């Protein structure tokens, strides 16, 4: 379906494909377990903690990690290494191995770029950011609350 959004005052044409959302079991929305931590396509433990702002620990997207995840390296992005179970990210179904390509429609290719984008949103008084997240070759936009945690059940 063709769509004509206006960005920075200019009309552009994009084609949107509508699809059914995958089942919750496929999304892994209810937390992380040891089996997933040991999955061959999962990023290594480590990374930079951004739990206070996004609710995740992130890693740079390296060529080796890109190959393991089956995602293009040259497209930029950072990899979700872990998700805080009580975060908005967890509630939205973000999981280990997802690749964040953009924040607020600006490409991110490093942890520093993510931190800068989050700081800019916070400084502007915004409580959410728009992320372009990729998983298994599929991309989706996701609104994420900054610095929010839901109560554990």
N, C-alpha and C positions, 0 to 999 in steps of 0.2 A: 504494500500500500504506500503510495507516495505521500510524503509530508513536506511542507515548506516552512520550516522554522525560520525565525528572524534572529540572527546572532550578530551583535555589534552593528546593528542597523542595516545589515545586508541579508537578503533572502537567499537561502540555500535549499536545495532539494535533496532529500534523503529518502531511502526506501526502508520502511519498517516491516518486519515480519512478526506476526503475532503467533504465539505458541502457548501451549498449556504449561503451567508451572509444574516442575517435577515434584514428585511426592516428597513429603517431609523426610522419609528415610534416605532418599537420594541427596537431599540438601544437607543432612546432618545438623539440623537446627537445634538439637537438644544437647549440645555439649560435645566434649572430646573424650575419647577413651584411649587406652594403651594400644589397641590394635591399630587405630588411625595414626598414632604417633610413630608406629613402626612401619607404616605403609611405604612402599618404595618410591612413590611420587611425592611424599611429604617432605617439606623443607627440614633441614637440620635444626636441632634446638639451638637457641641463641637469638640473635637479632636485637633490635632496639625496642624497648618498652615504650609504648604510647598508650598504656592502659588508662591513664588518667584523662586522656582526651578522646581517644577513639575506642578504647577497650580491646586493644590488640597489641601483640608484639610483631614487629615487621622486620623483614630482611631485604637486602638489595636483591634484585633479580639478576643473577649471574648467568653466564652461558650454560654452565653445567646444570644449574637448577632449572633454567628454562627448558633444557632438553628433557630433564626428568619429568617436568610438568606438561611437556608437549605444547608449549606456548612459544610464540615468536619472541626472540630476545630483543631484536632491534626496535620493537614497539614500545620499549620502556616499561616502567612500572615497578612496584615493590610487591613482595610476597607476604601474605599473612602467615606468620610462623606459629601463632597461638592466639586464641580468643578468650578473653575474660568471660567466664560463664554468666555473670550478672550484667554484662554490658548490652547496649543497644545492638552492637554487632551480632552478639549471640542470638538475641531476639529476632533479628532480621535474617538469620541463617548463614551469616558469613562464617567460613571455616578455614582451617589450615590448608594452605596450598592455593587459595584464591589469590588472584593478582589484581591489585589496585592500579589501574592505568591512568586515571585522571581524578583530580579533586577540583570541584567547581569549574569543570571544563578546561582545566589547565593540566597538561601532561606532568606526571611525576616520574622521575627516573632515579630518585635517591630518597633515603630516609630524611635527609635535610630538606628536600623539596616538600615532603609531606609535613614536616614540622613547621615549615614556613607557611604553607597553605592553611594549616590549622591555626597558627598564631594570627594570621591575617584575618581569618573568619572571627576569631575570638575578639581581636582588637576592634573589628567593625561591629561588635555587639551581637553577632549571629550565634545561634545555638545549634545550628546544623550545617552540614556540608553535603554536597552532592558528589557521590563517587561513581566512577565507572569501574565495575568489578567484573573480572573474567574468570570463568570456571569451565573446564572441559571444552574450550573453544567457543563458548557462548558468553556474550557480554550483556550486562544489565546495569541500569542506573539504580542507585540506592541512596536514599536520604539517611544520613546517620547523625544522631544527636551527639554533641560534644560533651564530654565529661559527665555523662549520665550513667547511672547504674540502677537497675531495677532491684527490688528486694528479692532475696533468695526465698524460694517457697519453704 
